[in-house]
Structure formats: C-alpha cells, structure tokens
Amino acid sequence: MTLIKSISGIRGTIGGSAEDSLNPVDASRFSAAYAKWILANAEGSNNKVVLGRDARVSGGWLSQIVSGTLQAMGVDVLDLGLSTTPTVELAVEMENAAGGIILTASHNPANWNALKLLNSKGEFISADAMKEILDDAEAGNYEFVDYKKTGTVTEDDTYIDKHIEKILALDLVDVEAIKSKKFRVVIDCVNSTGGIAVPKLLNALGVDHTEELFCEPNGRFPHNPEPLPEHISELCRTLENGNYHLGIIVDPDVDRLALVTEDGTPYGEEYTLVTVADYVLGKTVGNTVSNMSSTRALRDVTEKHGGEYTAAAVGEVNVVKMMKDTNAIIGGEGNGGVILPELHYGRDALVGIALFLSKLATFEGSANMLRASYPSYHISKNKIELTPEIDVDLILEKMQERYANQPVNTLDGVKIEFGKEWVHLRKSNTEPIIRIYSESETERTAEHLAQKIISDIKEILQSNNEVEEEA
C-alpha cells in the first residue's frame, strides 16, 4: 500500500492501515488545510470550492468526507458529482469560485485515488501553496467553525454540458466540416467519466456513428487506464476489424487523449498535441510550449508555421506558466495533454478531440495519412536505480560538464541536444532514480543514445567510488 504527500497533492492506494494508504483521516486533514488556505486567499467574501470526481469506486465516500470537511471549515461547496478534471477547472472560472478539488488518481489503477487542488483561476496550485497546505495538514494547524458558520453544499450535474457548449463556441472547432465527413468513431472511456462526456461531445459535433467500449462510469477499469499502446488492444482490434475512421481513448479524468488510426495502429500520444497544434497554428501564427521530455516534432511544426517553440519543466503547472510567459496559443504535454488557453489553462481531452476531428475533417486523407504527414521521432524511456547515498545532483552536474560543447538546458534536470536528437535526465522526487528520456528519428538510435548516456553515468559513479576509496 502507498501514500504519497508531495507538492503534487496527496494520493495513494485505498485500503490498509492509516499510515500507508489514502484513508478518511488524511483526506479530512488535507481538505481542512486546503480550506484554511482558500479562506486566507479568497478575494472578498467568496469562499466557494468546486468539487468533482472521476468514477473510481472509492470516489463516493471520499467525496462525502472532503465535502463535509470543507463545510466544517466554513467553505461552501459546489458539487459537480461525476465529472472530468477539465470540467472542474472550467467550473471554477465560470463560478468565480475560490478554488476546486478533483478526486482522481488520473491514469493510476482503480485501487488508487487522489485529491488534486486548484486555485481561483481553475489551475493547479503552486508548489509553495502546496507545501503550506501539507505543513498545516501535518501539524493539524487549522480550526473548524462554529455551527452557525457551517458552509453550504449545492449540487450541479450540468457542467459537462456547459463545457461542451464552450467547446462548440470556439471558432477553431469546425462542426460543419466534421458533420460532412460522417465520421464513424470507436471510443474507449475505461468505465470512467469519459463515458459520460465523450459520447455527448461526439454527438454535439455531428459524428455519424460512435461505437462505445467501456463507457459505463462504474469505476471498474477493464484494463490499465493509462492510454498507452500496450493497454488498448481491444480498441485497436475493433478498428482493425471494422469500418471506422478513428479510435479515441481517454484516461479516467479525461485530461489525456490518445488516438488510433483506421487500421488499428496507435497514432502515438506524442502526436496528439503535434496534430492539434498544427491545426491551430494553421489558423493563427503563434507560439507553442511543451515539457522538456516531449517530442521535437512540436518544435518542427511550430517553426514551419513561423512560430516559436519553448520547452518547459515537466509538470502541467510549469507548462502553463511557460505558456503565459511566452503568450503561447497552444501547448501541453506529450502524454496526450492538450492545453488551449482560449478555453482554459488546463489539459483537456474534450477540446483535444474537437480540434483533432476538425483537423481530420479538413485534411485530404485518412488518420493514417495524417500521422504520416508529420516528422517521425521515437522516444526511448529508461531509468537508472541508485543507492540512497549517491548524490544525484552531482551526477547531473558531471553530465552537464561532460557535454558542455553541446546545447544543454538545466531548467529541469539536464537536457542535452545532438542536432535533432536529445537526451533528458531527471531525478525522481521520491526515490533515488535518474529517469532517462532520449529521442531520435529511429527507435534503435534513440535506445542507443540512452545506453550511451547510461554508460557515461556508470563511468562517473565508478570514478567517484575510486576517489572516495583513495581518500
């Protein structure tokens, strides 16, 4: 069993002892500390918090605990019930709320859950704010209100519809072109809230036929919910054996989007954002942002359209900040996360679907042909496990020195560029591991590049051991 309290929030497995799982006690303490932060930072008399959850089995009781705790702290709750992460983010903005909480462990298995915290802009709170909340939760540094000041709770299950309405209102979304193509689409929503939102969206966009796989929002995930090629075999088989134009899969909280072409071939999560950005930039020249571990193809597409690409540190909050700093009109992460600032600053699979279908509808060819129209890169993902006493920062510093003649970015770990190839080294925040991402035009060369870097690290480790022994 696992419980992780970090600047990303509180998440863990359900069941087990209070010390090593996500449990009612910690959920209440964490919610109380967040409520204290909300009340201290709320503008005027606004103390409303929007609450929503994905379809995990544990979400029902967890939602009751979080809602009750917020009310006991004097915070009003707008409960959206079963919802999506981007829908809650939008609702915070539309309600002028003081914040929001999404109960979801994103792509983690069904025995996990988490509390994700939003600020008054509907964006994830900063690292400093999260540290303050974690410290207060750990110390029990909060006070509940007198019964006369107890917060209220209001339920509203209409926000997914409002979310879709705002997507349809975007000039970039070409509903008429989508309707004219009479698309036949297969969707896999892993029995979570995408099963509510995605069919509604496709119907509103005028998709001719939608074949639904795993769209009952009961939280019983039929496969690993992370939308990777190895987890979506049934969706791929359905496309391969049927007469369809596209396959769509979202993760449990609907902020990541993966696609499958008409012959059952995975489109590639990295290329969700690349394709959407190509479409957006084809309408308006502008800048783009993705994290440092995402494909170079976004940079290629951006520069083709006359825009400027910038890499951000890994993490949605960092990507959003960089997008604001560079006035980016489209951005996101290579895990299928699309961020369109015109709608809101958050990864949103629903707007990603609408923009991708608009691109496909106006492209002369199939999804397979569309994917083939982009530069093809391959990313290799590796890691080196280290003993706890090893100084990971020192290793990264030595790697930076070793490749000082190459373009090096130290914004988030060390990223080294070799022409169109690159390697990104990052240390884990929770364990003694260096994560190694490498990209090249072929899978073989990407893996070879990673192994070269791993060899360098081992050489540094051996050299350091020899120095210590001599001392």
N, C-alpha and C positions, 0 to 999 in steps of 0.2 A: 504494500500500500504506500501511497505517496501523497505528501502535502508540500506544495511549493509556495512560499511567500516571497515575492520579488517585486521589482519595480514594474513588472508586467501585470501585477494583481495577485490574487490568491486563487490557486487551482489545485485540484488533487483528485484522487480516486475516492469513490464512495464506499463506505463500509470499513470496519476495523476500529481500532482504538482512536481516541481523540487526539493522540499525539502524532499520528501518522496517516491521517486521511482528512478529506474535506467533510467536516461534521457540523451539526447545527450550532454548536458553541462558537467555533471560529467564524462561521458565517455571520452570526449575530454580532460578534465583537468587531469584525471587519466592517460590517454595514453601519454600526454605530459610529465608528471612527470616520467613515466616509461622510456620514450625516453631519458630524461635527465640522468637517472641512467644508461641506456645502454651506452650512449656516454661516460660517465665518467669511465665506467668499461670495455669498449670494448678493446680487445687486438689489437694493431696495428691500421690499418685503417678500420678494419671490423666493419660495423655498420648495418649489415643486421638483420632484425627481421622476423621470420616466423609467418604467421597469418593463422589461420584456425578456422572453426566454426562448431557447430552441426546444425541441420536442423530447429531450432526454427524460427518461423515466424519473430521475431524481429532481427534475425541474419543478414539479408541483410543490413538494414540501419545501424545497429551497426557496422558492418564490414567496411562500407564505411567511417564512422566517425573516427574509430580507424585508418584505413589505411591513411586517409587524414591527420590526426593529426601527425602521425609518420613521414610522408613525410615532413610536415611543420616544423618538428623539425630537419630535415636533415638526417632522417633514411631511408634506403632502405627497401622495403617490398617485401617479397616473399609470395604471397597469394595462399594458397592451396585450397581456397573455401570450399565447404562441405568436412569435414574431421573428424578425430577422435582425441581425446586427445593423445593417444599413438603415432599416426601417426605424429602429430605435434612435439612431443618430439623427435622422431627419426629423423625427417627432420632437426631439429636444429643441431643435431650431424652431420648428413650426409652433411649438407651445411656449416659446421663450422661457423654457424651464431652466432651473439652476444646474441640472446635471442629469445623468442617466446611468442605469445599471443594466447590463446584458448578462443573463445567466446562460453561459455556453462555454464549453471547452473546445470550441472550434472543430478542428479536424481530429482531436483525440478520440479514442474509443468510447463506447457507451458508458463504461464504468467511471468515466471522468466527468467533472463539471467545474465551473469556474465563475468568478464574478469579474466582469470587465467594467471599468469605471470611465465615465465620460464627464467632461466639463460642460459649461453652459453653451458652448458652441457645437456640442454634439461630437466632439473629438476626444480621443483618449487623453487622459490627464498626463501631466508632465512627470518626469522621474522624481523631481523634488517634491511634488504634491503626493505622489505615491509613497515616498519614504516617510513623509509626515504622517500619513494615514496608517502605515504599517507600524510606526513607532507608537502612535496613540493606541492602536489596537492591542499591541503587545503589553503596554503599560496600563491598559484599562482607563486611559485618560479621556473620559467623556462622561456626560451626565444626562440622564433621561429627564424628560419634562414632567411637570405636574399634569394630572389627568385632564385638567381644563384646557391644556395647550396641545393635547394629542393631535397629530396630523390626521388628515383625511385620506381616503382611498377612493379613486374613481376608475372604473373600468372602461376601456375603449378598444374594440376589436376592428376598427375601421382603418387603421393606419397603413396596412398593406395596400389597401385600395387607394389611399391618398398618395402613397409612394408611387404606385403605378401611374396615377394621374399626372404627377410631376414629371415622370419619365416621358410620357406621351406628349407632354407640352414642350419638350426640348426640340428646337429647330433641327438639331442633328439627327433626330430619330425620324426615319422616312417610312412612315406607316403605309403609305400608298404603294411604295416600291415593294415592301415586304408582302403586302396583300397580293400584289400582282404575280408574285413568284409561286404562290400556292405551295408554300413550303410544307413538307412532311418531316416532322421532328420527333426524335425519341429523347426522353428525359429520364434521368436517374436522380432522385432527390433524397436518397438514403433514409427514407422514412422520417424525415425531419420537416422543418417548417418551409423548406423549399417546395414541398409537396402542396402547400397552400399557395405560395406566392408565384412560382414559376408557371403553372398552368393558367393562372389568372392573367399574368403578363402576356403569355403567348397568345391567348385568346384575344386580348385587347389589341395586340399588334397585328392580328389578322392572319396568324399562322393557320394553314388549311387543316392540318391534322396533327395531333400530339399523341404519341404513344407513351403512356406513363408506366415507368418502372419504379417501384419502391417510393410511392408518393403518399402513403398513409402516415401522417405525423404522429406515430406512436413511440418513437424513440428507440425502436428495435432495429438497429442498423444491420442491414443484410450482408455487409462486407465492411472492411476497414474504410472509415468515412473520408480519409484523405484522398482527394481526387487524382491519384497517380495512375499511370497506365496499368500497373500490376493489380490494381484494385477494381477495375471497371470492366472486367471480362464479359459480363452479361450484356452490358450496354454495347460493347464492341461487336459481340456476336449478333445482337439484334440488328445493328446497322449492316453488318456483313451479309446477313441472310434476308434482308428486307429491302423495300423500295423507299428509301428515305434520303433526305438531303443533308441532315446534320444530327449529331448526338450532343446532348448538353448534360453536364453533371455539375452539381454544386455541393459544397460541404454543408454540414448541419446548420450553420448560422448564416449561410448564403452570402458570404463576403468573398469567396473564391470561386472562380469559374474555369472549368476545363471543357474541352470540346473534342468531338470525334468526327472524322470525315465520313462521307457517304459509303465508303467501303469497309468501315470498321477500324480505320487507322487512327490512333490518338493524334490529335492536332498538335499537342505539346503545350503544357501550361505556360511556358515562357512566351509562347507566341499568341496567347490570348491578348495580352497588353500590346504587343507589337502590332497586331492587326487592327485593334481598336484605335491605337494611336495613329496609324497610317490613315485610317478613315477620317479621324478628327482633324489631323494636320492637312489633309487634302481639302478641307473646307476652310480652315483658318490657319495661317502660319503662326507658329508659337513654339514655346519651349516645352521640354519633357523632363521627367525625373523618374528614376527607378533606383532600387537599392544596389549596392556595390556587387552583390552576388547574382545579379540578373544579367540576362544575355546582352551582348553587344549589339544585337540586331535592332534594338530600340534606338540606339545611337545612330546606326546606319540609316534607318528610316527617317529619323528626325532631321539629320543633316541633308538627306535627299530633298526634304521639303523646305530647307532653308532655315530650320530652327536650331536651337542649341540644346544639347543634352547635358544633364548634370547627374552625377551619382551621389546618392545619399547613404548614410549609415543604415545598416539593416534595422528594420522595425518600422511599422506604419507611422508612428508618431514622428520619426526622423524624416521619412519620405514627405509627409505633409508639411513639415517645417521648411524643407528644402524647396518644395513646390511653391510655397508662399514667397520665399526669399527670391526665387528666380521667375516668378509670375508664370509658372508652367500652366498650360491649358489642359494637359492630360499627363497622367503618371500612374504609379502604382508599384507593384512588386511582381517578380517573375513567377510567383506561385499561383498566378491566375487572378491577382488582385488588381482591379481597375478603379482608379480614382479620377472622377470628373468634377473639378471644382465648381463648374456651372451648376451642378446639382447639389453636391456637398463634399466636404473633405473627408472621405472615408471609402474604404474598399467596398465595392458594390457590384455583386454578380448580376443583379437585375438590370442595372443600366448597362453593364457589360454585354448582356445578352441582346438588348435592344440595339446597341451600337454595332455589335458584330453582325446581326441579321441585316441591319441597314447596309453595311459594307458588302455582305454576301449578295444582297438583293441588287446592288448596283454594280456588281462585278460580273464580267462576262465569262462565267465558268463555274465549276463546282468548288466545294470546300477544299478538296484535294488540290485543285489547281491554284486556289488562292494561297494555300500554305506554301506551295512550290514557288510562288512569286517572290518570297522573301529570302534574304540571305540565310543560309542554313548553318547553324552553330550547334555544338554539342557541349553540354556541361557535365563534368565528372565531379562527384561528391565523395570525399574521403575524410578521414579523421585520424589523428594520432592520439592514443591514450597515453598519458604521462603520469608519473607518480606525483603525489600531492606536494612533495618538497621542491619540485622543479619550478624554476622561475619562468613562467610562460612569457611574461613581458620581455625578459631578457632575450629569449629565443627570437621573438618577433623583431626586437631591436637588431639582433645579429643578422637576421634575414634582410632587413632593410639595408644594412651596411653592405652585405654581400652583393646585393643587386642595385647598388647606388647609381650605376650607369644607366639603369632602365627607368622609365617613368614609374614612380612609386607614390601611392596615395595611402596616408596613415590616418584618415578620418575614422576608420573603423577597422582596427587590426592593421594588416599590411596587404595592399593590393599592388601587384607587380604586373606591368603590361609588357608584352613582347609582340609589337606590331598589333595584329588583330587578335592575338591570344592573350590571355591573362590568367593569373592565379590570385585568389583571395584567401588570406589566412586570418582566422578569427579565433579568439579564445572563448571557451564556454564560460558563462557566468555562474554555473552551478557545479561544474566538475572539471578536473584537470585534463582538458581535451583541447587540442587545436583542430578546428574544422578547416578543411582544405577544399576550396572550390576552384576548378580550372575549366577554361573554355577554349575550344579550338574549332576548326572547320570540320574535323572528323572526330568520332568518338575515340579512336585509337590514339590520336595525337593529344587529345585532352587528358586521357589517362596517363600517357607517357609523361606529360608535363607535370601532372600531380605526383607521379612516382619520383621524378627528379627533385621536386621540392621536398618530398618526404625524406629522400636520401640526404639532402642538404641539412635538414633538421636533425637527423640522426647523427650526422657528422659533427654538428655543433654540440649536441649532447655529449658525444664521446670526447670531444676536445675539452669541454668543461669538466668532465669527470677526471680527465688526466691532470688538469690544472689543480683540481681540489686534492687529488692524491699526492701530488708533488708538494703542495703546501702543508 
